[in-house]
Amino acid sequence: VWQYLSQNNGVSTNRLRIIPNPIDFTSNRTIERSHSSEFQILTVSRLKAVKNIEGVLRVLARLKMAGYPFLFTIIGEGDHFDTLVDIVTELG
């Protein structure tokens, strides 16, 4: 991304900073595989209207009504939280 911004958009390299990924992928931690028959979906996001999590919830509600088993987990904070809770309640 750094090179793209510099070469294609004329952004000065003095204005660019690399922010390392906060997740340590070199860890030797073991992650257990789930044995659930449900498909698991995770989103980590700011809870803002622009992210359209509401649209995702509406699509997932249709999949649920069609009999597809899944687990949807949302991790995040934002001013759209209460709206999303209302939508989940509405959709069941």
N, C-alpha and C positions, 0 to 999 in steps of 0.2 A: 504494500500500500504506500509505504514511504517513497519508494522509487516512482510509482505511478503518479502520485501527487506532484512530485518534484519535476518529472520529465514531461508529463502530459498536461498538467494544469498550471505550471509555472510557479508553484508554491516554493518559496525559498526554504532551503534545508535548515536555515537558522530558526524557522518558525515551527519545525516539526519535531516532535518528541515521541519516542517509542515507550509505551507503557507496557511492562511485562504482564503476561497472563497471571492472574492471582492464584490459579490452580496449579499445584505441583504435580505434573504428570510423570515425574521421575520417581515418585514414591513407590515403595514395594508393598503397598497396601493391597490386600486381597478383597475384591468385590464379589459378593455372592450373587449368583444368578438367581433370578426369581423363578419359581416353579408355578407361578400363577398362569391360568389359562387366559387371563385378560391381557390384552395389548396395553402397554403402559406408555402414556404420553406425559412429558414434563415440559413446562414452559417456565423460564425464569425471565421476568420482564418487569419494567415499570408498569404499574396499572394505570395507564392513561388511555383515553378514548382512541387516540391515534394508533394504538397498537392493535386495535380491532379484536381483542380477546372475546368481545361479545359475539362477533361473527363466528369465531371458532366454537364457542359454546352452542350456538344455534345449529351448526353443522354436526357437532357431536351429539346433540339431542336427537337429530334425525337418524344418526347411526344407531343410537341406543334404541329408538323405536323400531328400527329394522332388525334388532336382535344381535347386534355386534357387541361382544363384551369388551370393555376397556376401562382403564382407570386414568383419569386426567388430573394431574396435579399442577397447581399454579403456585409459584413462589414469587413474591414481589410485594411492593407497596406502592400506593399512589392514590390520587383523588378519585379514581374510578372504582375503588374497592367496593363501596356500598352498592353501586349500580350493578356490578358483577354478581354480588351476593343476591340481589333482587332478581336478576335474570336466571341464576341457577335455581332459585326457589320457584320462579314462574315456570321454568322448563321441566322441573322435577328431577 
